[in-house]
Amino acid sequence: MLQPTARRRVVVALTVYLALVARLTLWPAPAPSSSFDLVREVLAWLARVGVPITYAGLEAAANVVMFVPFGVLVGLLVRRGWLVVVLGLCLSAAIELTQLLLLPTRVPTVQDVVLNTLGAALGVLGLQAVRSVKARRRVARRPATSG
């Protein structure tokens, strides 16, 4: 369990994270085309050096990566990993539904929900892996008791 001070810090970090996600996903209009020039240049450079990633592939990866912090931060507050994944699914579905109903300039997709949920799951798995390693180290450092 988190100490109260650590818990407050996680809640603040989660609040900032959610505000950034809302800004990124619920802004009425997507970024102007000119702002994607850097992305296009990076993709072209990656293609030249032998990394064949498309814009669609990059967007898919970004959808996964965007929800990894959700899995970690909510996972620090909620002990049940499956619940964190369900909450990630619900948040993503709410974002896509909002885009569908209120933001005609945005393009909601089921794929985004799936990829965001995968990101939340990866965040939880990463957190659980770190916790497991720390627990094993604590056990290994305990002095042996004689009987």
DSSP file (Angstrom, degrees, kcal/mol; ACC not computed):
  #  RESIDUE AA STRUCTURE BP1 BP2  ACC     N-H-->O    O-->H-N    N-H-->O    O-->H-N    TCO  KAPPA ALPHA  PHI   PSI    X-CA   Y-CA   Z-CA
    1    1 A M              0   0    0      0, 0.0     2,-0.2     0, 0.0    76,-0.1   0.000 360.0 360.0 360.0 147.5    0.0    0.0    0.0
    2    2 A L        -     0   0    0     74,-0.3    74,-0.0     1,-0.1    75,-0.0  -0.549 360.0-115.0 -80.9 144.7    1.1    3.5   -0.7
    3    3 A Q     >  -     0   0    0     -2,-0.2     4,-2.9     1,-0.1     5,-0.2  -0.421  35.5-106.0 -68.3 154.8    1.9    5.9    2.1
    4    4 A P  H  > S+     0   0    0      0, 0.0     4,-2.3     0, 0.0     5,-0.2   0.872 120.5  49.0 -54.8 -40.6   -0.5    8.9    2.2
    5    5 A T  H  > S+     0   0    0      2,-0.2     4,-1.9     1,-0.2     5,-0.1   0.928 113.6  45.8 -65.8 -44.2    2.1   11.3    0.8
    6    6 A A  H  > S+     0   0    0      1,-0.2     4,-2.3     2,-0.2    -1,-0.2   0.891 111.1  53.7 -64.8 -39.3    3.0    9.0   -2.0
    7    7 A R  H  X S+     0   0    0     -4,-2.9     4,-2.5     1,-0.2    -2,-0.2   0.921 107.4  50.6 -61.5 -44.2   -0.7    8.4   -2.7
    8    8 A R  H  X S+     0   0    0     -4,-2.3     4,-2.5    -5,-0.2    -1,-0.2   0.903 109.4  51.4 -60.2 -41.1   -1.2   12.1   -3.1
    9    9 A R  H  X S+     0   0    0     -4,-1.9     4,-2.7     2,-0.2    -1,-0.2   0.903 109.8  49.0 -63.3 -41.4    1.7   12.4   -5.5
   10   10 A V  H  X S+     0   0    0     -4,-2.3     4,-2.8     2,-0.2    -2,-0.2   0.908 110.6  50.8 -64.9 -41.4    0.3    9.6   -7.6
   11   11 A V  H  X S+     0   0    0     -4,-2.5     4,-2.4     2,-0.2    -2,-0.2   0.910 111.4  48.0 -63.6 -41.6   -3.2   11.3   -7.6
   12   12 A V  H  X S+     0   0    0     -4,-2.5     4,-2.5     2,-0.2     5,-0.2   0.942 113.3  47.7 -63.3 -46.6   -1.6   14.6   -8.7
   13   13 A A  H  X S+     0   0    0     -4,-2.7     4,-2.7     1,-0.2    -2,-0.2   0.904 112.3  49.8 -60.7 -41.6    0.4   12.8  -11.5
   14   14 A L  H  X S+     0   0    0     -4,-2.8     4,-2.9     2,-0.2    -1,-0.2   0.899 109.7  51.4 -63.9 -41.1   -2.7   11.0  -12.6
   15   15 A T  H  X S+     0   0    0     -4,-2.4     4,-2.1     2,-0.2    -2,-0.2   0.926 112.1  45.5 -62.2 -45.6   -4.7   14.2  -12.7
   16   16 A V  H  X S+     0   0    0     -4,-2.5     4,-2.2     2,-0.2    -2,-0.2   0.930 113.7  50.4 -62.7 -45.5   -2.0   15.9  -14.8
   17   17 A Y  H  X S+     0   0    0     -4,-2.7     4,-2.5     1,-0.2    -2,-0.2   0.931 110.4  48.6 -57.8 -48.0   -1.8   12.9  -17.1
   18   18 A L  H  X S+     0   0    0     -4,-2.9     4,-2.6     1,-0.2    -1,-0.2   0.865 109.3  53.3 -63.9 -35.8   -5.6   12.8  -17.6
   19   19 A A  H  X S+     0   0    0     -4,-2.1     4,-2.4    -5,-0.2    -1,-0.2   0.909 110.2  47.8 -64.2 -41.2   -5.7   16.5  -18.4
   20   20 A L  H  X S+     0   0    0     -4,-2.2     4,-2.5     2,-0.2    -2,-0.2   0.911 111.8  49.3 -65.3 -42.4   -3.0   15.9  -21.1
   21   21 A V  H  X S+     0   0    0     -4,-2.5     4,-2.7     2,-0.2     5,-0.3   0.917 111.3  50.1 -62.5 -42.6   -4.9   12.9  -22.5
   22   22 A A  H  X S+     0   0    0     -4,-2.6     4,-2.7     1,-0.2    -2,-0.2   0.921 111.2  48.8 -62.0 -43.2   -8.1   15.0  -22.6
   23   23 A R  H  X S+     0   0    0     -4,-2.4     4,-0.6     1,-0.2    -2,-0.2   0.914 115.5  44.5 -61.7 -42.1   -6.3   17.9  -24.4
   24   24 A L  H  < S+     0   0    0     -4,-2.5    -2,-0.2    -5,-0.2    -1,-0.2   0.870 125.8  28.7 -71.1 -37.7   -4.8   15.4  -26.9
   25   25 A T  H  < S+     0   0    0     -4,-2.7    -2,-0.2    -5,-0.2    -3,-0.2   0.694 123.0  42.6-101.6 -20.7   -8.0   13.5  -27.6
   26   26 A L  H  < S+     0   0    0     -4,-2.7    -3,-0.2    -5,-0.3    -2,-0.1   0.307  72.9 123.6-115.1   9.0  -10.9   15.9  -27.0
   27   27 A W  S  < S-     0   0    0     -4,-0.6    -4,-0.0    -5,-0.2     4,-0.0  -0.531  70.5-121.4 -67.4 136.5   -9.6   19.0  -28.6
   28   28 A P  S    S+     0   0    0      0, 0.0    77,-0.4     0, 0.0    -1,-0.1   0.842  93.3  31.9 -53.9 -39.4  -12.3   20.0  -31.2
   29   29 A A  S    S-     0   0    0     75,-0.1    77,-0.1    76,-0.0    -2,-0.0  -0.948  85.4-119.5-121.0 140.0   -9.9   19.9  -34.1
   30   30 A P        -     0   0    0      0, 0.0     3,-0.1     0, 0.0    -5,-0.1  -0.227  54.5 -71.5 -64.5 166.4   -6.9   17.7  -34.7
   31   31 A A        -     0   0    0      1,-0.1     5,-0.1     2,-0.1     0, 0.0  -0.221  63.2 -92.2 -57.4 148.7   -3.6   19.5  -35.1
   32   32 A P    >   -     0   0    0      0, 0.0     3,-1.6     0, 0.0     4,-0.4  -0.258  34.3-111.8 -63.1 153.4   -3.1   21.3  -38.4
   33   33 A S  G >  S+     0   0    0      1,-0.3     3,-1.7     2,-0.2     4,-0.1   0.837 114.7  63.1 -55.3 -36.4   -1.5   19.3  -41.2
   34   34 A S  G >  S+     0   0    0      1,-0.3     3,-1.5     2,-0.2     4,-0.3   0.792  92.7  63.7 -62.8 -27.0    1.6   21.5  -41.1
   35   35 A S  G <  S+     0   0    0     -3,-1.6     3,-0.4     1,-0.3     4,-0.4   0.657  94.3  62.1 -72.5 -12.9    2.3   20.3  -37.6
   36   36 A F  G <> S+     0   0    0     -3,-1.7     4,-2.6    -4,-0.4    -1,-0.3   0.410  74.5  95.2 -90.6   2.2    2.8   16.8  -38.9
   37   37 A D  H <> S+     0   0    0     -3,-1.5     4,-2.5     1,-0.2    -1,-0.2   0.912  84.5  49.7 -58.9 -43.1    5.7   17.9  -41.1
   38   38 A L  H  > S+     0   0    0     -3,-0.4     4,-2.6    -4,-0.3    -1,-0.2   0.912 110.0  51.1 -62.6 -41.9    8.2   16.8  -38.4
   39   39 A V  H  > S+     0   0    0     -4,-0.4     4,-2.5     1,-0.2    -2,-0.2   0.927 110.8  48.6 -60.9 -44.8    6.5   13.4  -38.1
   40   40 A R  H  X S+     0   0    0     -4,-2.6     4,-2.4     1,-0.2    -1,-0.2   0.902 111.0  50.5 -62.4 -40.8    6.6   12.9  -41.8
   41   41 A E  H  X S+     0   0    0     -4,-2.5     4,-2.5     2,-0.2    -2,-0.2   0.915 111.1  48.4 -63.5 -43.0   10.4   13.9  -41.8
   42   42 A V  H  X S+     0   0    0     -4,-2.6     4,-2.8     2,-0.2    -2,-0.2   0.916 111.8  49.4 -64.3 -42.9   11.1   11.4  -39.0
   43   43 A L  H  X S+     0   0    0     -4,-2.5     4,-2.2     2,-0.2    10,-0.3   0.904 111.5  49.4 -62.7 -41.0    9.2    8.6  -40.8
   44   44 A A  H  X S+     0   0    0     -4,-2.4     4,-2.1     2,-0.2    -2,-0.2   0.914 111.8  48.5 -64.1 -42.5   11.1    9.3  -44.0
   45   45 A W  H  X S+     0   0    0     -4,-2.5     4,-1.8     2,-0.2    -2,-0.2   0.928 110.4  50.9 -63.7 -44.6   14.4    9.3  -42.2
   46   46 A L  H  <>S+     0   0    0     -4,-2.8     5,-3.4     1,-0.2     4,-0.3   0.898 109.3  51.2 -59.7 -40.1   13.5    6.0  -40.5
   47   47 A A  H ><5S+     0   0    0     -4,-2.2     3,-1.1     3,-0.2    -1,-0.2   0.901 108.1  52.6 -62.9 -40.5   12.6    4.5  -43.9
   48   48 A R  H 3<5S+     0   0    0     -4,-2.1    -1,-0.2     1,-0.2    -2,-0.2   0.843 110.1  47.7 -65.0 -33.0   15.9    5.6  -45.3
   49   49 A V  T 3<5S-     0   0    0     -4,-1.8    -1,-0.2     2,-0.1    -2,-0.2   0.381 127.9 -95.9 -92.1   5.9   17.8    3.9  -42.4
   50   50 A G  T < 5S+     0   0    0     -3,-1.1    -3,-0.2    -4,-0.3    -2,-0.1   0.626  84.7 125.7  98.1  13.9   15.8    0.7  -42.8
   51   51 A V      < -     0   0    0     -5,-3.4     2,-1.8    -6,-0.2    -1,-0.2  -0.853  45.9-157.9-105.8  98.7   13.0    1.0  -40.2
   52   52 A P        +     0   0    0      0, 0.0     2,-0.5     0, 0.0    -5,-0.1  -0.518  32.1 148.6 -82.6  82.7    9.9    0.5  -42.3
   53   53 A I        -     0   0    0     -2,-1.8     2,-0.2   -10,-0.3    -6,-0.1  -0.949  31.2-150.9-116.2 135.4    7.2    2.2  -40.1
   54   54 A T     >  -     0   0    0     -2,-0.5     4,-2.4     1,-0.1     5,-0.2  -0.468  30.9-106.6 -95.1 169.7    4.2    3.8  -41.6
   55   55 A Y  H  > S+     0   0    0      1,-0.2     4,-2.7     2,-0.2     5,-0.2   0.908 123.4  52.3 -60.7 -41.5    2.2    6.7  -40.2
   56   56 A A  H  > S+     0   0    0      1,-0.2     4,-2.3     2,-0.2    -1,-0.2   0.896 109.4  49.3 -62.7 -39.8   -0.6    4.3  -39.4
   57   57 A G  H  > S+     0   0    0      2,-0.2     4,-2.4     1,-0.2    -1,-0.2   0.895 111.6  48.6 -65.5 -40.5    1.9    2.1  -37.5
   58   58 A L  H  X S+     0   0    0     -4,-2.4     4,-2.4     2,-0.2    -2,-0.2   0.905 111.3  50.0 -65.7 -41.6    3.3    5.1  -35.6
   59   59 A E  H  X S+     0   0    0     -4,-2.7     4,-1.9     2,-0.2    -2,-0.2   0.901 110.7  49.9 -63.4 -41.6   -0.3    6.2  -34.7
   60   60 A A  H  X S+     0   0    0     -4,-2.3     4,-1.6     2,-0.2    -2,-0.2   0.928 111.5  48.1 -62.9 -45.0   -1.1    2.7  -33.5
   61   61 A A  H  X S+     0   0    0     -4,-2.4     4,-2.9     1,-0.2     5,-0.2   0.893 109.4  53.8 -62.5 -39.3    2.0    2.6  -31.3
   62   62 A A  H  X S+     0   0    0     -4,-2.4     4,-2.5     1,-0.2    -1,-0.2   0.871 104.8  54.5 -63.7 -36.7    1.2    6.1  -30.0
   63   63 A N  H  X S+     0   0    0     -4,-1.9     4,-0.6     2,-0.2    -1,-0.2   0.870 112.2  44.1 -65.0 -36.2   -2.2    4.9  -28.9
   64   64 A V  H >X S+     0   0    0     -4,-1.6     3,-1.2     2,-0.2     4,-0.6   0.963 115.3  46.8 -69.6 -52.3   -0.6    2.0  -26.9
   65   65 A V  H >< S+     0   0    0     -4,-2.9     3,-1.0     1,-0.3    -2,-0.2   0.840 103.1  64.4 -60.8 -35.5    2.1    4.2  -25.4
   66   66 A M  H 3< S+     0   0    0     -4,-2.5     4,-0.3     1,-0.2    -1,-0.3   0.805 107.0  42.3 -60.4 -29.5   -0.4    6.9  -24.4
   67   67 A F  H <X S+     0   0    0     -3,-1.2     4,-1.8    -4,-0.6    -1,-0.2   0.463  88.4  87.8-100.8  -1.2   -2.2    4.6  -22.0
   68   68 A V  H <X S+     0   0    0     -3,-1.0     4,-2.0    -4,-0.6     5,-0.2   0.936  89.4  51.4 -60.7 -45.3    0.9    2.9  -20.4
   69   69 A P  H  > S+     0   0    0      0, 0.0     4,-3.2     0, 0.0     5,-0.3   0.865 105.2  57.4 -60.6 -32.6    1.0    5.7  -17.8
   70   70 A F  H  >>S+     0   0    0     -4,-0.3     4,-2.6     1,-0.2     5,-0.5   0.950 106.8  48.2 -58.6 -48.6   -2.6    5.1  -17.0
   71   71 A G  H  X5S+     0   0    0     -4,-1.8     4,-1.2     1,-0.2    -1,-0.2   0.878 116.4  43.1 -60.7 -38.9   -1.9    1.4  -16.2
   72   72 A V  H  X5S+     0   0    0     -4,-2.0     4,-1.5     2,-0.2    -2,-0.2   0.964 118.1  42.2 -71.5 -52.8    1.0    2.4  -14.0
   73   73 A L  H  X5S+     0   0    0     -4,-3.2     4,-0.8     1,-0.2     3,-0.3   0.928 120.4  40.6 -64.8 -46.9   -0.6    5.3  -12.2
   74   74 A V  H >X5S+     0   0    0     -4,-2.6     4,-2.7    -5,-0.3     3,-0.7   0.869 111.4  59.5 -69.5 -34.1   -4.0    3.7  -11.6
   75   75 A G  H 3<<S+     0   0    0     -4,-1.2    -1,-0.2    -5,-0.5    -2,-0.2   0.794 100.8  55.4 -62.7 -28.1   -2.2    0.4  -10.8
   76   76 A L  H 3< S+     0   0    0     -4,-1.5   -74,-0.3    -3,-0.3    -1,-0.2   0.760 116.2  37.5 -72.6 -24.4   -0.5    2.2   -8.0
   77   77 A L  H << S+     0   0    0     -4,-0.8     2,-0.5    -3,-0.7    -2,-0.2   0.749 118.8  47.1 -96.6 -29.0   -3.9    3.2   -6.6
   78   78 A V     <  -     0   0    0     -4,-2.7    -1,-0.2     1,-0.1     6,-0.1  -0.970  65.3-158.1-120.5 123.0   -5.9    0.1   -7.4
   79   79 A R  S    S+     0   0    0     -2,-0.5     2,-0.8    -3,-0.1    -1,-0.1   0.747  71.1  85.3 -75.1 -24.1   -4.4   -3.3   -6.5
   80   80 A R     >  -     0   0    0      1,-0.2     4,-1.6     2,-0.1     3,-0.5  -0.700  61.3-162.7 -86.6 111.1   -6.5   -5.4   -8.9
   81   81 A G  H  > S+     0   0    0     -2,-0.8     4,-2.0     1,-0.2    -1,-0.2   0.866  88.7  56.5 -59.6 -39.3   -4.8   -5.4  -12.3
   82   82 A W  H  > S+     0   0    0      1,-0.2     4,-2.1     2,-0.2    -1,-0.2   0.859 105.3  52.8 -63.3 -33.6   -7.9   -6.6  -14.2
   83   83 A L  H  > S+     0   0    0     -3,-0.5     4,-2.6     2,-0.2    -1,-0.2   0.880 106.0  53.1 -69.2 -37.6   -9.8   -3.6  -12.8
   84   84 A V  H  X S+     0   0    0     -4,-1.6     4,-2.3     2,-0.2    -2,-0.2   0.916 109.8  48.5 -61.6 -43.2   -7.2   -1.2  -14.0
   85   85 A V  H  X S+     0   0    0     -4,-2.0     4,-2.4     2,-0.2    -2,-0.2   0.912 111.3  49.7 -64.4 -42.5   -7.5   -2.7  -17.5
   86   86 A V  H  X S+     0   0    0     -4,-2.1     4,-2.5     1,-0.2    -2,-0.2   0.908 110.7  50.1 -62.7 -41.7  -11.3   -2.4  -17.4
   87   87 A L  H  X S+     0   0    0     -4,-2.6     4,-2.7     2,-0.2    -2,-0.2   0.885 109.6  51.4 -64.2 -37.9  -11.0    1.2  -16.3
   88   88 A G  H  X S+     0   0    0     -4,-2.3     4,-2.5     2,-0.2    -2,-0.2   0.912 110.1  49.2 -62.9 -42.6   -8.6    1.9  -19.2
   89   89 A L  H  X S+     0   0    0     -4,-2.4     4,-2.8     2,-0.2    -2,-0.2   0.926 112.2  48.5 -60.6 -45.7  -11.1    0.3  -21.6
   90   90 A C  H  X S+     0   0    0     -4,-2.5     4,-2.4     2,-0.2    -2,-0.2   0.911 111.9  48.5 -64.0 -43.3  -13.9    2.5  -20.1
   91   91 A L  H  X S+     0   0    0     -4,-2.7     4,-2.2     2,-0.2    -1,-0.2   0.941 113.8  46.6 -61.9 -46.6  -11.9    5.7  -20.3
   92   92 A S  H  X S+     0   0    0     -4,-2.5     4,-2.6     1,-0.2    -2,-0.2   0.914 112.4  49.5 -62.7 -43.4  -10.9    5.0  -23.9
   93   93 A A  H  X S+     0   0    0     -4,-2.8     4,-2.6     1,-0.2    -1,-0.2   0.890 110.1  51.9 -62.9 -38.6  -14.4    4.1  -24.9
   94   94 A A  H  X S+     0   0    0     -4,-2.4     4,-2.4     2,-0.2    -1,-0.2   0.896 109.8  49.5 -64.6 -39.6  -15.6    7.3  -23.3
   95   95 A I  H  X S+     0   0    0     -4,-2.2     4,-2.4     2,-0.2    -2,-0.2   0.951 113.7  44.7 -62.2 -49.5  -13.1    9.3  -25.2
   96   96 A E  H  X S+     0   0    0     -4,-2.6     4,-2.3     1,-0.2    -2,-0.2   0.881 113.3  50.8 -65.7 -37.6  -14.1    7.7  -28.5
   97   97 A L  H  X S+     0   0    0     -4,-2.6     4,-2.7     2,-0.2     5,-0.3   0.902 109.7  50.5 -66.0 -40.9  -17.8    8.0  -27.7
   98   98 A T  H  X>S+     0   0    0     -4,-2.4     4,-2.9     2,-0.2     5,-0.7   0.919 110.5  49.8 -61.3 -43.7  -17.3   11.7  -27.0
   99   99 A Q  H  X5S+     0   0    0     -4,-2.4     4,-1.3     3,-0.2     7,-0.3   0.923 112.9  47.6 -60.0 -43.9  -15.5   12.2  -30.2
  100  100 A L  H  <5S+     0   0    0     -4,-2.3    -2,-0.2     1,-0.2    -1,-0.2   0.921 122.1  32.6 -62.9 -46.3  -18.3   10.4  -32.1
  101  101 A L  H  <5S+     0   0    0     -4,-2.7    -2,-0.2    -5,-0.1    -1,-0.2   0.805 134.6  19.0 -85.6 -30.9  -21.1   12.4  -30.5
  102  102 A L  H  <5S+     0   0    0     -4,-2.9    -3,-0.2    -5,-0.3    -2,-0.2   0.581 114.1  58.4-120.7 -13.0  -19.6   15.8  -29.9
  103  103 A L    ><< +     0   0    0     -4,-1.3     3,-2.1    -5,-0.7    -1,-0.2  -0.721  49.6 175.6-126.5  82.9  -16.5   16.3  -32.1
  104  104 A P  T 3  S+     0   0    0      0, 0.0    -1,-0.1     0, 0.0   -75,-0.1   0.688  80.0  60.7 -63.6 -17.4  -17.4   15.9  -35.8
  105  105 A T  T 3  S+     0   0    0    -77,-0.4     2,-0.2     2,-0.0    -6,-0.1   0.573  94.2  79.7 -85.1  -7.4  -13.8   16.8  -36.8
  106  106 A R  S <  S-     0   0    0     -3,-2.1    -3,-0.0    -7,-0.3   -81,-0.0  -0.612  74.7-135.9 -98.1 160.2  -12.4   13.8  -34.9
  107  107 A V        -     0   0    0     -2,-0.2     2,-0.2     2,-0.0    -7,-0.1  -0.856  19.2-162.5-119.5  95.3  -12.3   10.2  -36.1
  108  108 A P        -     0   0    0      0, 0.0     2,-0.3     0, 0.0     3,-0.1  -0.521  13.5-179.2 -76.6 143.6  -13.3    7.8  -33.4
  109  109 A T     >  -     0   0    0     -2,-0.2     4,-1.1     1,-0.1     3,-0.1  -0.990  40.2-134.2-142.2 151.8  -12.3    4.1  -33.9
  110  110 A V  H  > S+     0   0    0     -2,-0.3     4,-2.3     1,-0.2     5,-0.2   0.832 108.0  65.5 -67.2 -33.5  -12.7    0.8  -32.1
  111  111 A Q  H  > S+     0   0    0      1,-0.2     4,-2.8     2,-0.2     5,-0.2   0.893  97.5  53.6 -57.1 -40.9   -9.0    0.2  -32.9
  112  112 A D  H  > S+     0   0    0      1,-0.2     4,-2.9     2,-0.2     5,-0.2   0.907 107.5  50.8 -61.9 -40.5   -8.1    3.1  -30.7
  113  113 A V  H  X S+     0   0    0     -4,-1.1     4,-2.3     2,-0.2    -2,-0.2   0.930 112.5  46.4 -61.8 -45.3  -10.1    1.5  -27.8
  114  114 A V  H  X S+     0   0    0     -4,-2.3     4,-2.2     2,-0.2    -2,-0.2   0.930 115.6  44.9 -63.2 -46.3   -8.3   -1.8  -28.3
  115  115 A L  H  X S+     0   0    0     -4,-2.8     4,-2.1     2,-0.2    -2,-0.2   0.892 113.2  49.7 -68.9 -39.6   -4.8   -0.2  -28.5
  116  116 A N  H  X S+     0   0    0     -4,-2.9     4,-2.2    -5,-0.2    -1,-0.2   0.917 111.1  50.0 -62.7 -42.4   -5.4    2.1  -25.5
  117  117 A T  H  X S+     0   0    0     -4,-2.3     4,-2.4    -5,-0.2    -2,-0.2   0.891 108.3  52.8 -63.8 -39.8   -6.6   -0.9  -23.5
  118  118 A L  H  X S+     0   0    0     -4,-2.2     4,-2.5     2,-0.2    -1,-0.2   0.904 107.9  52.0 -60.0 -41.5   -3.5   -2.8  -24.5
  119  119 A G  H  X S+     0   0    0     -4,-2.1     4,-2.2     2,-0.2    -2,-0.2   0.913 108.9  49.1 -61.5 -43.6   -1.4    0.2  -23.3
  120  120 A A  H  X S+     0   0    0     -4,-2.2     4,-2.2     1,-0.2    -1,-0.2   0.913 111.6  50.1 -61.3 -42.4   -3.2    0.2  -19.9
  121  121 A A  H  X S+     0   0    0     -4,-2.4     4,-2.7     1,-0.2    -2,-0.2   0.905 109.7  50.1 -63.4 -41.7   -2.6   -3.6  -19.7
  122  122 A L  H  X S+     0   0    0     -4,-2.5     4,-2.5     2,-0.2    -1,-0.2   0.882 109.1  52.6 -64.8 -37.3    1.1   -3.2  -20.5
  123  123 A G  H  X S+     0   0    0     -4,-2.2     4,-2.3     2,-0.2    -2,-0.2   0.925 111.2  46.2 -62.3 -44.5    1.4   -0.5  -17.8
  124  124 A V  H  X S+     0   0    0     -4,-2.2     4,-2.8     2,-0.2    -2,-0.2   0.922 112.6  50.0 -63.4 -44.8   -0.1   -2.8  -15.2
  125  125 A L  H  X S+     0   0    0     -4,-2.7     4,-2.3     1,-0.2    -2,-0.2   0.906 110.8  49.7 -62.4 -41.1    2.1   -5.7  -16.3
  126  126 A G  H  X S+     0   0    0     -4,-2.5     4,-2.2     2,-0.2    -1,-0.2   0.923 111.8  48.3 -62.1 -44.1    5.2   -3.5  -16.1
  127  127 A L  H  X S+     0   0    0     -4,-2.3     4,-2.5     1,-0.2    -2,-0.2   0.916 111.8  49.4 -61.9 -44.4    4.2   -2.3  -12.6
  128  128 A Q  H  X S+     0   0    0     -4,-2.8     4,-2.3     1,-0.2    -1,-0.2   0.869 109.4  52.5 -64.7 -35.9    3.5   -5.9  -11.5
  129  129 A A  H  X S+     0   0    0     -4,-2.3     4,-2.3    -5,-0.2    -1,-0.2   0.926 110.3  47.4 -65.0 -43.9    6.9   -6.9  -12.8
  130  130 A V  H  X S+     0   0    0     -4,-2.2     4,-2.4     1,-0.2    -2,-0.2   0.922 112.5  49.6 -63.1 -43.8    8.7   -4.2  -10.9
  131  131 A R  H  X S+     0   0    0     -4,-2.5     4,-2.4     1,-0.2    -1,-0.2   0.897 110.4  51.1 -61.0 -40.5    6.8   -5.1   -7.7
  132  132 A S  H  X S+     0   0    0     -4,-2.3     4,-2.3     2,-0.2    -2,-0.2   0.916 110.5  47.8 -64.6 -44.3    7.7   -8.7   -8.2
  133  133 A V  H  X S+     0   0    0     -4,-2.3     4,-2.2     1,-0.2    -2,-0.2   0.920 112.6  49.4 -63.3 -43.8   11.4   -8.0   -8.6
  134  134 A K  H  X S+     0   0    0     -4,-2.4     4,-2.2     1,-0.2    -2,-0.2   0.906 110.5  50.6 -62.6 -41.1   11.3   -5.7   -5.5
  135  135 A A  H  X S+     0   0    0     -4,-2.4     4,-2.2     1,-0.2    -1,-0.2   0.912 110.1  49.5 -63.9 -42.5    9.6   -8.4   -3.4
  136  136 A R  H  X S+     0   0    0     -4,-2.3     4,-2.3     1,-0.2    -1,-0.2   0.891 110.5  50.7 -64.1 -38.5   12.1  -11.0   -4.5
  137  137 A R  H  X S+     0   0    0     -4,-2.2     4,-1.6     2,-0.2    -1,-0.2   0.895 108.8  51.5 -66.5 -38.7   15.0   -8.7   -3.5
  138  138 A R  H  X S+     0   0    0     -4,-2.2     4,-0.8     1,-0.2    -2,-0.2   0.923 111.7  47.0 -62.4 -43.6   13.4   -8.0   -0.1
  139  139 A V  H >< S+     0   0    0     -4,-2.2     3,-0.7     1,-0.2    -2,-0.2   0.902 110.8  52.0 -65.0 -40.5   13.1  -11.7    0.5
  140  140 A A  H 3< S+     0   0    0     -4,-2.3    -1,-0.2     1,-0.2    -2,-0.2   0.799 108.2  52.0 -67.5 -28.1   16.7  -12.4   -0.6
  141  141 A R  H 3< S+     0   0    0     -4,-1.6    -1,-0.2    -5,-0.1    -2,-0.2   0.623  83.7 107.0 -84.2 -12.9   18.0   -9.6    1.8
  142  142 A R  S << S-     0   0    0     -4,-0.8     2,-0.1    -3,-0.7     3,-0.1  -0.431  77.9-114.7 -67.7 135.9   16.3  -11.1    4.9
  143  143 A P        -     0   0    0      0, 0.0     2,-0.2     0, 0.0    -1,-0.1  -0.424  33.5-105.3 -69.3 147.3   18.8  -12.7    7.2
  144  144 A A        -     0   0    0     -2,-0.1     2,-0.4     1,-0.0     0, 0.0  -0.475  32.2-137.7 -71.6 140.1   18.3  -16.5    7.7
  145  145 A T        -     0   0    0     -2,-0.2     2,-0.4    -3,-0.1    -1,-0.0  -0.806  10.3-134.5-100.7 142.5   16.8  -17.5   10.9
  146  146 A S              0   0    0     -2,-0.4     0, 0.0     1,-0.1     0, 0.0  -0.766 360.0 360.0 -97.0 143.2   18.1  -20.4   12.9
  147  147 A G              0   0    0     -2,-0.4    -1,-0.1     0, 0.0    -2,-0.0   0.407 360.0 360.0-109.3 360.0   15.7  -22.9   14.3
